[in-house]
Amino acid sequence: MVQLDESQLEAWVEAYTDRLVRLAYTYVRDWALAEDRVQDAFLKAYCQYHQFQPGKDPFPWLARITINECKMSWRRTWREVVTEIFPPRMSKSAEIITMEKLDAALCYQFVLDLVEPFRTPIILYYFEDLSIEQISDILSVSKGTVKSRLARGREKLYRTMVKEGSHGKAVEKCETSI
């Protein structure tokens, strides 16, 4: 069995952590949980390295693992009984305040509000700059399905923004970034 050496894993962690955390955030909607899911994904990638095809870009493979980890953690929460130990946070975190100040934050929120079949392809295509072929591999769907989900997602995004009255400045920002 081929083992991933630690220097290669460290290089992957350096190169892909930020992108994978952003991707995981779209599923779990919590930065700390997103970081945990990415950490779990790297651990799984290390253990399952024999499934990686050498010579290929590792990001799509790591993204698929991350998405699966997010889905698995969501399924695990069904069985957990949550008790509130800490009082709810009354103020927004610095990350959320900073994100709200960014011009693209409003557009990103509209993307996050899309239903799943459209949200992930749009994030991977526009925010992670992946090709349709890479997205097709990550999501295990055909290229045509990715293209149609991108087109329908853009249409739904535009309709939502117009309906919310966020056209004008927000639509212009989203149109330039998407």
Buried (B, 14 or more C-beta within 10 A) or exposed (E): EEEBEEEEBEEBBEEBBEBBBBBBBBBBEEBEBBBBBBBBBBEBBBEEBEEBEEEEEBBBBBBBBBBBBBEEBEEEEEEEEEEEEEEEEEEEEEEEEEBEEEEBBBBBEBBBEBEEBBBBBBBBBBBBEBBBEBBBBBBEBEEEBBBBBBEBBBEBBBEBBEEEEBEEEBBEBBEEEB
